[in-house]
Each structure stands twice: as structure tokens, then as C-alpha cells.
Amino acid sequence: MEISRISSKGQVTIPKPIRDLLKLSEGDRVAFLEDNGKVVITKASLIAFRELQDALSIEAQEKGITEQDLLHELEVVREEMWNERKK
């Protein structure tokens, strides 16, 4: 467990072990998520990635695209890219 003190301006220093764990650097943005009375801190970029992932998942479901379909298409693209590199 890591502990930090709130400054008079409401600022908190994120302890180094937590910064290291989240791979946070100066200038990175963080997001605070409330979950059943607990607050979770994460990199803001991860939130954007999760939202994109959720949106793509919903769109794929609406269009009837399965995970197997996506994996097959990914394999096709990988093979095409591999063949292009060999030329």
C-alpha cells in the first residue's frame, strides 16, 4: 500500500512505485474511475483504447462479425504484409 498527502491545492503526488507500475511519465494524463465507492487511477490513454475497443466490439456484433471472422481477416492481412516484405 502506498500513501500520499493532499496539498492545500488538492494535489497529490503519485508514489514512485505506482508511477512505475502504470509506466507514468511527466506530462502523462491519468484518469480517476469510481467503482463501488473505490477510486481507480489509470493512464488516460488506456481509457481511450478501451472505449475504442468497446465501440468496435458493438459495431462488429451489430454487423454479425464474429471473433473467428476477425482472426481470419487478420491472418489474411498478415500474410499479405509478409509477402510484400519478401518482394
PyMOL Python script that loads the backbone (N, CA, C, O; Angstrom):
from pymol import cmd

cmd.read_pdbstr("""\
ATOM      1  N   MET A   1       0.854  -1.178   0.000  1.00  0.00           N
ATOM      2  CA  MET A   1       0.000   0.000   0.000  1.00  0.00           C
ATOM      3  C   MET A   1       0.897   1.236   0.000  1.00  0.00           C
ATOM      4  O   MET A   1       1.889   1.301   0.725  1.00  0.00           O
ATOM      5  N   GLU A   2       0.534   2.195  -0.812  1.00  0.00           N
ATOM      6  CA  GLU A   2       1.255   3.461  -0.885  1.00  0.00           C
ATOM      7  C   GLU A   2       0.352   4.564  -0.359  1.00  0.00           C
ATOM      8  O   GLU A   2      -0.859   4.541  -0.581  1.00  0.00           O
ATOM      9  N   ILE A   3       0.936   5.528   0.335  1.00  0.00           N
ATOM     10  CA  ILE A   3       0.165   6.636   0.924  1.00  0.00           C
ATOM     11  C   ILE A   3       0.748   7.951   0.440  1.00  0.00           C
ATOM     12  O   ILE A   3       1.965   8.096   0.318  1.00  0.00           O
ATOM     13  N   SER A   4      -0.122   8.902   0.169  1.00  0.00           N
ATOM     14  CA  SER A   4       0.280  10.229  -0.256  1.00  0.00           C
ATOM     15  C   SER A   4      -0.588  11.257   0.455  1.00  0.00           C
ATOM     16  O   SER A   4      -1.689  10.937   0.904  1.00  0.00           O
ATOM     17  N   ARG A   5      -0.107  12.472   0.558  1.00  0.00           N
ATOM     18  CA  ARG A   5      -0.825  13.540   1.252  1.00  0.00           C
ATOM     19  C   ARG A   5      -1.383  14.530   0.228  1.00  0.00           C
ATOM     20  O   ARG A   5      -0.731  14.825  -0.774  1.00  0.00           O
ATOM     21  N   ILE A   6      -2.577  15.035   0.478  1.00  0.00           N
ATOM     22  CA  ILE A   6      -3.203  16.037  -0.388  1.00  0.00           C
ATOM     23  C   ILE A   6      -2.681  17.413   0.014  1.00  0.00           C
ATOM     24  O   ILE A   6      -2.675  17.767   1.193  1.00  0.00           O
ATOM     25  N   SER A   7      -2.241  18.190  -0.990  1.00  0.00           N
ATOM     26  CA  SER A   7      -1.740  19.538  -0.723  1.00  0.00           C
ATOM     27  C   SER A   7      -2.912  20.506  -0.542  1.00  0.00           C
ATOM     28  O   SER A   7      -4.070  20.133  -0.725  1.00  0.00           O
ATOM     29  N   SER A   8      -2.598  21.748  -0.183  1.00  0.00           N
ATOM     30  CA  SER A   8      -3.635  22.763   0.002  1.00  0.00           C
ATOM     31  C   SER A   8      -4.364  23.066  -1.300  1.00  0.00           C
ATOM     32  O   SER A   8      -5.476  23.592  -1.276  1.00  0.00           O
ATOM     33  N   LYS A   9      -3.756  22.743  -2.432  1.00  0.00           N
ATOM     34  CA  LYS A   9      -4.375  22.950  -3.743  1.00  0.00           C
ATOM     35  C   LYS A   9      -5.095  21.696  -4.245  1.00  0.00           C
ATOM     36  O   LYS A   9      -5.554  21.660  -5.387  1.00  0.00           O
ATOM     37  N   GLY A  10      -5.195  20.672  -3.398  1.00  0.00           N
ATOM     38  CA  GLY A  10      -5.870  19.441  -3.793  1.00  0.00           C
ATOM     39  C   GLY A  10      -5.000  18.534  -4.638  1.00  0.00           C
ATOM     40  O   GLY A  10      -5.509  17.604  -5.263  1.00  0.00           O
ATOM     41  N   GLN A  11      -3.714  18.780  -4.671  1.00  0.00           N
ATOM     42  CA  GLN A  11      -2.812  17.968  -5.479  1.00  0.00           C
ATOM     43  C   GLN A  11      -2.269  16.801  -4.667  1.00  0.00           C
ATOM     44  O   GLN A  11      -2.076  16.895  -3.455  1.00  0.00           O
ATOM     45  N   VAL A  12      -2.029  15.706  -5.369  1.00  0.00           N
ATOM     46  CA  VAL A  12      -1.482  14.507  -4.749  1.00  0.00           C
ATOM     47  C   VAL A  12      -0.288  14.047  -5.578  1.00  0.00           C
ATOM     48  O   VAL A  12      -0.349  14.029  -6.807  1.00  0.00           O
ATOM     49  N   THR A  13       0.780  13.680  -4.912  1.00  0.00           N
ATOM     50  CA  THR A  13       1.919  13.099  -5.604  1.00  0.00           C
ATOM     51  C   THR A  13       1.680  11.599  -5.707  1.00  0.00           C
ATOM     52  O   THR A  13       1.415  10.927  -4.710  1.00  0.00           O
ATOM     53  N   ILE A  14       1.778  11.085  -6.931  1.00  0.00           N
ATOM     54  CA  ILE A  14       1.625   9.645  -7.123  1.00  0.00           C
ATOM     55  C   ILE A  14       2.945   8.996  -6.735  1.00  0.00           C
ATOM     56  O   ILE A  14       3.981   9.320  -7.314  1.00  0.00           O
ATOM     57  N   PRO A  15       2.928   8.093  -5.775  1.00  0.00           N
ATOM     58  CA  PRO A  15       4.169   7.467  -5.321  1.00  0.00           C
ATOM     59  C   PRO A  15       4.913   6.771  -6.470  1.00  0.00           C
ATOM     60  O   PRO A  15       4.289   6.222  -7.378  1.00  0.00           O
ATOM     61  N   LYS A  16       6.231   6.801  -6.421  1.00  0.00           N
ATOM     62  CA  LYS A  16       7.061   6.246  -7.479  1.00  0.00           C
ATOM     63  C   LYS A  16       6.721   4.795  -7.812  1.00  0.00           C
ATOM     64  O   LYS A  16       6.638   4.466  -8.995  1.00  0.00           O
ATOM     65  N   PRO A  17       6.521   3.906  -6.833  1.00  0.00           N
ATOM     66  CA  PRO A  17       6.184   2.526  -7.217  1.00  0.00           C
ATOM     67  C   PRO A  17       4.906   2.435  -8.058  1.00  0.00           C
ATOM     68  O   PRO A  17       4.792   1.570  -8.926  1.00  0.00           O
ATOM     69  N   ILE A  18       3.949   3.328  -7.798  1.00  0.00           N
ATOM     70  CA  ILE A  18       2.705   3.337  -8.580  1.00  0.00           C
ATOM     71  C   ILE A  18       2.964   3.910  -9.969  1.00  0.00           C
ATOM     72  O   ILE A  18       2.450   3.393 -10.960  1.00  0.00           O
ATOM     73  N   ARG A  19       3.768   4.988 -10.045  1.00  0.00           N
ATOM     74  CA  ARG A  19       4.125   5.550 -11.351  1.00  0.00           C
ATOM     75  C   ARG A  19       4.842   4.509 -12.203  1.00  0.00           C
ATOM     76  O   ARG A  19       4.585   4.377 -13.400  1.00  0.00           O
ATOM     77  N   ASP A  20       5.742   3.777 -11.565  1.00  0.00           N
ATOM     78  CA  ASP A  20       6.473   2.730 -12.290  1.00  0.00           C
ATOM     79  C   ASP A  20       5.524   1.631 -12.753  1.00  0.00           C
ATOM     80  O   ASP A  20       5.626   1.161 -13.886  1.00  0.00           O
ATOM     81  N   LEU A  21       4.615   1.223 -11.895  1.00  0.00           N
ATOM     82  CA  LEU A  21       3.658   0.174 -12.219  1.00  0.00           C
ATOM     83  C   LEU A  21       2.800   0.555 -13.422  1.00  0.00           C
ATOM     84  O   LEU A  21       2.554  -0.268 -14.304  1.00  0.00           O
ATOM     85  N   LEU A  22       2.347   1.808 -13.452  1.00  0.00           N
ATOM     86  CA  LEU A  22       1.490   2.293 -14.536  1.00  0.00           C
ATOM     87  C   LEU A  22       2.287   2.844 -15.722  1.00  0.00           C
ATOM     88  O   LEU A  22       1.715   3.263 -16.729  1.00  0.00           O
ATOM     89  N   LYS A  23       3.626   2.836 -15.584  1.00  0.00           N
ATOM     90  CA  LYS A  23       4.510   3.391 -16.612  1.00  0.00           C
ATOM     91  C   LYS A  23       4.135   4.844 -16.923  1.00  0.00           C
ATOM     92  O   LYS A  23       4.003   5.236 -18.082  1.00  0.00           O
ATOM     93  N   LEU A  24       3.970   5.621 -15.862  1.00  0.00           N
ATOM     94  CA  LEU A  24       3.617   7.031 -15.993  1.00  0.00           C
ATOM     95  C   LEU A  24       4.885   7.880 -16.060  1.00  0.00           C
ATOM     96  O   LEU A  24       5.851   7.641 -15.336  1.00  0.00           O
ATOM     97  N   SER A  25       4.858   8.865 -16.937  1.00  0.00           N
ATOM     98  CA  SER A  25       5.966   9.809 -17.075  1.00  0.00           C
ATOM     99  C   SER A  25       5.426  11.223 -16.928  1.00  0.00           C
ATOM    100  O   SER A  25       4.218  11.449 -16.999  1.00  0.00           O
ATOM    101  N   GLU A  26       6.327  12.164 -16.726  1.00  0.00           N
ATOM    102  CA  GLU A  26       5.926  13.561 -16.616  1.00  0.00           C
ATOM    103  C   GLU A  26       5.105  13.955 -17.843  1.00  0.00           C
ATOM    104  O   GLU A  26       5.500  13.682 -18.977  1.00  0.00           O
ATOM    105  N   GLY A  27       3.978  14.589 -17.613  1.00  0.00           N
ATOM    106  CA  GLY A  27       3.108  15.040 -18.695  1.00  0.00           C
ATOM    107  C   GLY A  27       2.014  14.052 -19.066  1.00  0.00           C
ATOM    108  O   GLY A  27       1.067  14.413 -19.765  1.00  0.00           O
ATOM    109  N   ASP A  28       2.130  12.808 -18.608  1.00  0.00           N
ATOM    110  CA  ASP A  28       1.068  11.829 -18.891  1.00  0.00           C
ATOM    111  C   ASP A  28      -0.216  12.267 -18.204  1.00  0.00           C
ATOM    112  O   ASP A  28      -0.189  12.905 -17.152  1.00  0.00           O
ATOM    113  N   ARG A  29      -1.324  11.920 -18.808  1.00  0.00           N
ATOM    114  CA  ARG A  29      -2.629  12.204 -18.216  1.00  0.00           C
ATOM    115  C   ARG A  29      -3.116  10.944 -17.525  1.00  0.00           C
ATOM    116  O   ARG A  29      -2.894   9.832 -18.004  1.00  0.00           O
ATOM    117  N   VAL A  30      -3.780  11.129 -16.395  1.00  0.00           N
ATOM    118  CA  VAL A  30      -4.345   9.998 -15.667  1.00  0.00           C
ATOM    119  C   VAL A  30      -5.846  10.189 -15.556  1.00  0.00           C
ATOM    120  O   VAL A  30      -6.355  11.309 -15.595  1.00  0.00           O
ATOM    121  N   ALA A  31      -6.543   9.072 -15.418  1.00  0.00           N
ATOM    122  CA  ALA A  31      -7.996   9.093 -15.260  1.00  0.00           C
ATOM    123  C   ALA A  31      -8.326   8.478 -13.906  1.00  0.00           C
ATOM    124  O   ALA A  31      -7.670   7.537 -13.458  1.00  0.00           O
ATOM    125  N   PHE A  32      -9.349   9.024 -13.266  1.00  0.00           N
ATOM    126  CA  PHE A  32      -9.831   8.519 -11.987  1.00  0.00           C
ATOM    127  C   PHE A  32     -11.221   7.928 -12.223  1.00  0.00           C
ATOM    128  O   PHE A  32     -12.135   8.627 -12.661  1.00  0.00           O
ATOM    129  N   LEU A  33     -11.369   6.656 -11.934  1.00  0.00           N
ATOM    130  CA  LEU A  33     -12.635   5.965 -12.161  1.00  0.00           C
ATOM    131  C   LEU A  33     -13.208   5.528 -10.824  1.00  0.00           C
ATOM    132  O   LEU A  33     -12.510   4.909 -10.019  1.00  0.00           O
ATOM    133  N   GLU A  34     -14.476   5.846 -10.581  1.00  0.00           N
ATOM    134  CA  GLU A  34     -15.148   5.424  -9.342  1.00  0.00           C
ATOM    135  C   GLU A  34     -15.786   4.073  -9.600  1.00  0.00           C
ATOM    136  O   GLU A  34     -16.441   3.868 -10.622  1.00  0.00           O
ATOM    137  N   ASP A  35     -15.589   3.148  -8.659  1.00  0.00           N
ATOM    138  CA  ASP A  35     -16.139   1.806  -8.803  1.00  0.00           C
ATOM    139  C   ASP A  35     -16.592   1.322  -7.433  1.00  0.00           C
ATOM    140  O   ASP A  35     -15.773   0.895  -6.619  1.00  0.00           O
ATOM    141  N   ASN A  36     -17.906   1.390  -7.176  1.00  0.00           N
ATOM    142  CA  ASN A  36     -18.478   0.940  -5.904  1.00  0.00           C
ATOM    143  C   ASN A  36     -17.784   1.552  -4.687  1.00  0.00           C
ATOM    144  O   ASN A  36     -17.407   0.840  -3.756  1.00  0.00           O
ATOM    145  N   GLY A  37     -17.621   2.862  -4.701  1.00  0.00           N
ATOM    146  CA  GLY A  37     -17.036   3.555  -3.564  1.00  0.00           C
ATOM    147  C   GLY A  37     -15.519   3.552  -3.530  1.00  0.00           C
ATOM    148  O   GLY A  37     -14.923   4.124  -2.618  1.00  0.00           O
ATOM    149  N   LYS A  38     -14.882   2.915  -4.509  1.00  0.00           N
ATOM    150  CA  LYS A  38     -13.426   2.907  -4.617  1.00  0.00           C
ATOM    151  C   LYS A  38     -13.046   3.735  -5.830  1.00  0.00           C
ATOM    152  O   LYS A  38     -13.824   3.858  -6.777  1.00  0.00           O
ATOM    153  N   VAL A  39     -11.846   4.305  -5.799  1.00  0.00           N
ATOM    154  CA  VAL A  39     -11.363   5.076  -6.933  1.00  0.00           C
ATOM    155  C   VAL A  39     -10.163   4.353  -7.526  1.00  0.00           C
ATOM    156  O   VAL A  39      -9.231   3.975  -6.816  1.00  0.00           O
ATOM    157  N   VAL A  40     -10.202   4.170  -8.825  1.00  0.00           N
ATOM    158  CA  VAL A  40      -9.125   3.515  -9.555  1.00  0.00           C
ATOM    159  C   VAL A  40      -8.431   4.574 -10.396  1.00  0.00           C
ATOM    160  O   VAL A  40      -9.093   5.377 -11.054  1.00  0.00           O
ATOM    161  N   ILE A  41      -7.113   4.581 -10.379  1.00  0.00           N
ATOM    162  CA  ILE A  41      -6.352   5.503 -11.213  1.00  0.00           C
ATOM    163  C   ILE A  41      -5.688   4.694 -12.325  1.00  0.00           C
ATOM    164  O   ILE A  41      -5.146   3.615 -12.086  1.00  0.00           O
ATOM    165  N   THR A  42      -5.739   5.235 -13.547  1.00  0.00           N
ATOM    166  CA  THR A  42      -5.129   4.558 -14.680  1.00  0.00           C
ATOM    167  C   THR A  42      -4.648   5.597 -15.673  1.00  0.00           C
ATOM    168  O   THR A  42      -4.996   6.773 -15.566  1.00  0.00           O
ATOM    169  N   LYS A  43      -3.857   5.173 -16.628  1.00  0.00           N
ATOM    170  CA  LYS A  43      -3.436   6.075 -17.695  1.00  0.00           C
ATOM    171  C   LYS A  43      -4.661   6.443 -18.524  1.00  0.00           C
ATOM    172  O   LYS A  43      -5.457   5.572 -18.876  1.00  0.00           O
ATOM    173  N   ALA A  44      -4.815   7.713 -18.832  1.00  0.00           N
ATOM    174  CA  ALA A  44      -5.971   8.160 -19.611  1.00  0.00           C
ATOM    175  C   ALA A  44      -5.975   7.518 -20.997  1.00  0.00           C
ATOM    176  O   ALA A  44      -7.045   7.255 -21.545  1.00  0.00           O
ATOM    177  N   SER A  45      -4.809   7.264 -21.567  1.00  0.00           N
ATOM    178  CA  SER A  45      -4.748   6.653 -22.900  1.00  0.00           C
ATOM    179  C   SER A  45      -5.359   5.260 -22.890  1.00  0.00           C
ATOM    180  O   SER A  45      -5.903   4.819 -23.902  1.00  0.00           O
ATOM    181  N   LEU A  46      -5.277   4.558 -21.758  1.00  0.00           N
ATOM    182  CA  LEU A  46      -5.884   3.231 -21.675  1.00  0.00           C
ATOM    183  C   LEU A  46      -7.400   3.318 -21.727  1.00  0.00           C
ATOM    184  O   LEU A  46      -8.057   2.434 -22.278  1.00  0.00           O
ATOM    185  N   ILE A  47      -7.958   4.380 -21.155  1.00  0.00           N
ATOM    186  CA  ILE A  47      -9.411   4.579 -21.189  1.00  0.00           C
ATOM    187  C   ILE A  47      -9.859   4.776 -22.634  1.00  0.00           C
ATOM    188  O   ILE A  47     -10.841   4.177 -23.074  1.00  0.00           O
ATOM    189  N   ALA A  48      -9.135   5.618 -23.369  1.00  0.00           N
ATOM    190  CA  ALA A  48      -9.484   5.863 -24.767  1.00  0.00           C
ATOM    191  C   ALA A  48      -9.399   4.570 -25.568  1.00  0.00           C
ATOM    192  O   ALA A  48     -10.255   4.308 -26.414  1.00  0.00           O
ATOM    193  N   PHE A  49      -8.379   3.761 -25.312  1.00  0.00           N
ATOM    194  CA  PHE A  49      -8.229   2.490 -26.018  1.00  0.00           C
ATOM    195  C   PHE A  49      -9.392   1.550 -25.694  1.00  0.00           C
ATOM    196  O   PHE A  49      -9.933   0.900 -26.589  1.00  0.00           O
ATOM    197  N   ARG A  50      -9.777   1.478 -24.414  1.00  0.00           N
ATOM    198  CA  ARG A  50     -10.897   0.612 -24.025  1.00  0.00           C
ATOM    199  C   ARG A  50     -12.200   1.071 -24.669  1.00  0.00           C
ATOM    200  O   ARG A  50     -13.008   0.245 -25.097  1.00  0.00           O
ATOM    201  N   GLU A  51     -12.408   2.392 -24.740  1.00  0.00           N
ATOM    202  CA  GLU A  51     -13.626   2.909 -25.365  1.00  0.00           C
ATOM    203  C   GLU A  51     -13.664   2.558 -26.848  1.00  0.00           C
ATOM    204  O   GLU A  51     -14.716   2.199 -27.376  1.00  0.00           O
ATOM    205  N   LEU A  52     -12.510   2.660 -27.528  1.00  0.00           N
ATOM    206  CA  LEU A  52     -12.440   2.279 -28.930  1.00  0.00           C
ATOM    207  C   LEU A  52     -12.719   0.791 -29.089  1.00  0.00           C
ATOM    208  O   LEU A  52     -13.460   0.378 -29.981  1.00  0.00           O
ATOM    209  N   GLN A  53     -12.124   0.001 -28.226  1.00  0.00           N
ATOM    210  CA  GLN A  53     -12.330  -1.448 -28.261  1.00  0.00           C
ATOM    211  C   GLN A  53     -13.811  -1.792 -28.075  1.00  0.00           C
ATOM    212  O   GLN A  53     -14.350  -2.636 -28.792  1.00  0.00           O
ATOM    213  N   ASP A  54     -14.460  -1.141 -27.118  1.00  0.00           N
ATOM    214  CA  ASP A  54     -15.886  -1.388 -26.873  1.00  0.00           C
ATOM    215  C   ASP A  54     -16.732  -0.987 -28.084  1.00  0.00           C
ATOM    216  O   ASP A  54     -17.654  -1.705 -28.471  1.00  0.00           O
ATOM    217  N   ALA A  55     -16.412   0.166 -28.676  1.00  0.00           N
ATOM    218  CA  ALA A  55     -17.173   0.641 -29.835  1.00  0.00           C
ATOM    219  C   ALA A  55     -17.018  -0.315 -31.014  1.00  0.00           C
ATOM    220  O   ALA A  55     -17.994  -0.615 -31.702  1.00  0.00           O
ATOM    221  N   LEU A  56     -15.805  -0.791 -31.250  1.00  0.00           N
ATOM    222  CA  LEU A  56     -15.578  -1.736 -32.343  1.00  0.00           C
ATOM    223  C   LEU A  56     -16.292  -3.056 -32.089  1.00  0.00           C
ATOM    224  O   LEU A  56     -16.820  -3.673 -33.014  1.00  0.00           O
ATOM    225  N   SER A  57     -16.305  -3.483 -30.838  1.00  0.00           N
ATOM    226  CA  SER A  57     -16.981  -4.734 -30.481  1.00  0.00           C
ATOM    227  C   SER A  57     -18.479  -4.635 -30.743  1.00  0.00           C
ATOM    228  O   SER A  57     -19.081  -5.558 -31.291  1.00  0.00           O
ATOM    229  N   ILE A  58     -19.073  -3.522 -30.352  1.00  0.00           N
ATOM    230  CA  ILE A  58     -20.507  -3.315 -30.558  1.00  0.00           C
ATOM    231  C   ILE A  58     -20.829  -3.286 -32.050  1.00  0.00           C
ATOM    232  O   ILE A  58     -21.796  -3.901 -32.500  1.00  0.00           O
ATOM    233  N   GLU A  59     -20.005  -2.563 -32.809  1.00  0.00           N
ATOM    234  CA  GLU A  59     -20.246  -2.473 -34.255  1.00  0.00           C
ATOM    235  C   GLU A  59     -20.103  -3.839 -34.915  1.00  0.00           C
ATOM    236  O   GLU A  59     -20.889  -4.184 -35.797  1.00  0.00           O
ATOM    237  N   ALA A  60     -19.117  -4.614 -34.502  1.00  0.00           N
ATOM    238  CA  ALA A  60     -18.926  -5.955 -35.071  1.00  0.00           C
ATOM    239  C   ALA A  60     -20.126  -6.840 -34.758  1.00  0.00           C
ATOM    240  O   ALA A  60     -20.593  -7.583 -35.621  1.00  0.00           O
ATOM    241  N   GLN A  61     -20.630  -6.766 -33.525  1.00  0.00           N
ATOM    242  CA  GLN A  61     -21.800  -7.565 -33.149  1.00  0.00           C
ATOM    243  C   GLN A  61     -23.015  -7.177 -33.981  1.00  0.00           C
ATOM    244  O   GLN A  61     -23.768  -8.038 -34.438  1.00  0.00           O
ATOM    245  N   GLU A  62     -23.201  -5.860 -34.176  1.00  0.00           N
ATOM    246  CA  GLU A  62     -24.348  -5.381 -34.948  1.00  0.00           C
ATOM    247  C   GLU A  62     -24.287  -5.867 -36.391  1.00  0.00           C
ATOM    248  O   GLU A  62     -25.320  -6.106 -37.015  1.00  0.00           O
ATOM    249  N   LYS A  63     -23.065  -6.012 -36.923  1.00  0.00           N
ATOM    250  CA  LYS A  63     -22.894  -6.447 -38.309  1.00  0.00           C
ATOM    251  C   LYS A  63     -22.759  -7.950 -38.428  1.00  0.00           C
ATOM    252  O   LYS A  63     -22.587  -8.475 -39.527  1.00  0.00           O
ATOM    253  N   GLY A  64     -22.836  -8.647 -37.305  1.00  0.00           N
ATOM    254  CA  GLY A  64     -22.752 -10.107 -37.335  1.00  0.00           C
ATOM    255  C   GLY A  64     -21.351 -10.640 -37.565  1.00  0.00           C
ATOM    256  O   GLY A  64     -21.185 -11.783 -37.991  1.00  0.00           O
ATOM    257  N   ILE A  65     -20.347  -9.830 -37.290  1.00  0.00           N
ATOM    258  CA  ILE A  65     -18.959 -10.260 -37.471  1.00  0.00           C
ATOM    259  C   ILE A  65     -18.511 -10.977 -36.200  1.00  0.00           C
ATOM    260  O   ILE A  65     -18.613 -10.438 -35.098  1.00  0.00           O
ATOM    261  N   THR A  66     -18.016 -12.193 -36.369  1.00  0.00           N
ATOM    262  CA  THR A  66     -17.586 -12.984 -35.215  1.00  0.00           C
ATOM    263  C   THR A  66     -16.093 -12.789 -34.954  1.00  0.00           C
ATOM    264  O   THR A  66     -15.362 -12.247 -35.783  1.00  0.00           O
ATOM    265  N   GLU A  67     -15.670 -13.243 -33.791  1.00  0.00           N
ATOM    266  CA  GLU A  67     -14.246 -13.188 -33.450  1.00  0.00           C
ATOM    267  C   GLU A  67     -13.438 -14.017 -34.451  1.00  0.00           C
ATOM    268  O   GLU A  67     -12.337 -13.630 -34.842  1.00  0.00           O
ATOM    269  N   GLN A  68     -13.989 -15.153 -34.859  1.00  0.00           N
ATOM    270  CA  GLN A  68     -13.308 -16.002 -35.848  1.00  0.00           C
ATOM    271  C   GLN A  68     -13.142 -15.264 -37.175  1.00  0.00           C
ATOM    272  O   GLN A  68     -12.103 -15.380 -37.825  1.00  0.00           O
ATOM    273  N   ASP A  69     -14.169 -14.500 -37.579  1.00  0.00           N
ATOM    274  CA  ASP A  69     -14.074 -13.698 -38.807  1.00  0.00           C
ATOM    275  C   ASP A  69     -12.915 -12.714 -38.707  1.00  0.00           C
ATOM    276  O   ASP A  69     -12.121 -12.580 -39.638  1.00  0.00           O
ATOM    277  N   LEU A  70     -12.825 -12.029 -37.575  1.00  0.00           N
ATOM    278  CA  LEU A  70     -11.766 -11.041 -37.377  1.00  0.00           C
ATOM    279  C   LEU A  70     -10.388 -11.696 -37.387  1.00  0.00           C
ATOM    280  O   LEU A  70      -9.453 -11.172 -37.993  1.00  0.00           O
ATOM    281  N   LEU A  71     -10.262 -12.840 -36.716  1.00  0.00           N
ATOM    282  CA  LEU A  71      -8.981 -13.537 -36.686  1.00  0.00           C
ATOM    283  C   LEU A  71      -8.572 -13.997 -38.082  1.00  0.00           C
ATOM    284  O   LEU A  71      -7.398 -13.928 -38.444  1.00  0.00           O
ATOM    285  N   HIS A  72      -9.543 -14.465 -38.864  1.00  0.00           N
ATOM    286  CA  HIS A  72      -9.251 -14.893 -40.234  1.00  0.00           C
ATOM    287  C   HIS A  72      -8.763 -13.705 -41.068  1.00  0.00           C
ATOM    288  O   HIS A  72      -7.761 -13.811 -41.776  1.00  0.00           O
ATOM    289  N   GLU A  73      -9.468 -12.584 -40.984  1.00  0.00           N
ATOM    290  CA  GLU A  73      -9.072 -11.394 -41.740  1.00  0.00           C
ATOM    291  C   GLU A  73      -7.695 -10.903 -41.315  1.00  0.00           C
ATOM    292  O   GLU A  73      -6.901 -10.476 -42.153  1.00  0.00           O
ATOM    293  N   LEU A  74      -7.411 -10.960 -40.026  1.00  0.00           N
ATOM    294  CA  LEU A  74      -6.096 -10.560 -39.519  1.00  0.00           C
ATOM    295  C   LEU A  74      -5.006 -11.448 -40.114  1.00  0.00           C
ATOM    296  O   LEU A  74      -3.951 -10.959 -40.517  1.00  0.00           O
ATOM    297  N   GLU A  75      -5.259 -12.727 -40.167  1.00  0.00           N
ATOM    298  CA  GLU A  75      -4.289 -13.669 -40.743  1.00  0.00           C
ATOM    299  C   GLU A  75      -4.057 -13.373 -42.222  1.00  0.00           C
ATOM    300  O   GLU A  75      -2.923 -13.437 -42.696  1.00  0.00           O
ATOM    301  N   VAL A  76      -5.127 -13.047 -42.954  1.00  0.00           N
ATOM    302  CA  VAL A  76      -5.003 -12.700 -44.371  1.00  0.00           C
ATOM    303  C   VAL A  76      -4.132 -11.458 -44.536  1.00  0.00           C
ATOM    304  O   VAL A  76      -3.247 -11.428 -45.391  1.00  0.00           O
ATOM    305  N   VAL A  77      -4.379 -10.444 -43.728  1.00  0.00           N
ATOM    306  CA  VAL A  77      -3.603  -9.204 -43.815  1.00  0.00           C
ATOM    307  C   VAL A  77      -2.145  -9.463 -43.452  1.00  0.00           C
ATOM    308  O   VAL A  77      -1.243  -8.959 -44.121  1.00  0.00           O
ATOM    309  N   ARG A  78      -1.906 -10.236 -42.406  1.00  0.00           N
ATOM    310  CA  ARG A  78      -0.519 -10.563 -42.029  1.00  0.00           C
ATOM    311  C   ARG A  78       0.211 -11.258 -43.166  1.00  0.00           C
ATOM    312  O   ARG A  78       1.363 -10.942 -43.462  1.00  0.00           O
ATOM    313  N   GLU A  79      -0.469 -12.212 -43.805  1.00  0.00           N
ATOM    314  CA  GLU A  79       0.156 -12.939 -44.907  1.00  0.00           C
ATOM    315  C   GLU A  79       0.457 -11.998 -46.069  1.00  0.00           C
ATOM    316  O   GLU A  79       1.523 -12.088 -46.679  1.00  0.00           O
ATOM    317  N   GLU A  80      -0.464 -11.103 -46.379  1.00  0.00           N
ATOM    318  CA  GLU A  80      -0.235 -10.135 -47.452  1.00  0.00           C
ATOM    319  C   GLU A  80       0.955  -9.237 -47.127  1.00  0.00           C
ATOM    320  O   GLU A  80       1.789  -8.968 -47.991  1.00  0.00           O
ATOM    321  N   MET A  81       1.031  -8.776 -45.883  1.00  0.00           N
ATOM    322  CA  MET A  81       2.147  -7.915 -45.482  1.00  0.00           C
ATOM    323  C   MET A  81       3.467  -8.680 -45.547  1.00  0.00           C
ATOM    324  O   MET A  81       4.485  -8.141 -45.980  1.00  0.00           O
ATOM    325  N   TRP A  82       3.441  -9.932 -45.114  1.00  0.00           N
ATOM    326  CA  TRP A  82       4.640 -10.758 -45.149  1.00  0.00           C
ATOM    327  C   TRP A  82       5.119 -10.950 -46.595  1.00  0.00           C
ATOM    328  O   TRP A  82       6.311 -10.845 -46.883  1.00  0.00           O
ATOM    329  N   ASN A  83       4.174 -11.231 -47.493  1.00  0.00           N
ATOM    330  CA  ASN A  83       4.524 -11.421 -48.899  1.00  0.00           C
ATOM    331  C   ASN A  83       5.080 -10.147 -49.528  1.00  0.00           C
ATOM    332  O   ASN A  83       5.979 -10.206 -50.366  1.00  0.00           O
ATOM    333  N   GLU A  84       4.544  -8.993 -49.122  1.00  0.00           N
ATOM    334  CA  GLU A  84       5.050  -7.716 -49.633  1.00  0.00           C
ATOM    335  C   GLU A  84       6.482  -7.468 -49.178  1.00  0.00           C
ATOM    336  O   GLU A  84       7.299  -6.947 -49.937  1.00  0.00           O
ATOM    337  N   ARG A  85       6.785  -7.844 -47.936  1.00  0.00           N
ATOM    338  CA  ARG A  85       8.143  -7.633 -47.405  1.00  0.00           C
ATOM    339  C   ARG A  85       9.163  -8.521 -48.106  1.00  0.00           C
ATOM    340  O   ARG A  85      10.331  -8.150 -48.223  1.00  0.00           O
ATOM    341  N   LYS A  86       8.732  -9.686 -48.571  1.00  0.00           N
ATOM    342  CA  LYS A  86       9.638 -10.639 -49.220  1.00  0.00           C
ATOM    343  C   LYS A  86      10.012 -10.215 -50.640  1.00  0.00           C
ATOM    344  O   LYS A  86      11.014 -10.684 -51.180  1.00  0.00           O
ATOM    345  N   LYS A  87       9.217  -9.336 -51.247  1.00  0.00           N
ATOM    346  CA  LYS A  87       9.475  -8.919 -52.651  1.00  0.00           C
ATOM    347  C   LYS A  87      10.729  -8.097 -52.763  1.00  0.00           C
ATOM    348  O   LYS A  87      11.091  -7.668 -53.859  1.00  0.00           O
TER     349      LYS A  87
END
""", "prot")
cmd.dss("prot")
cmd.show_as("cartoon", "prot")
cmd.util.cbc("prot")
cmd.orient("prot")
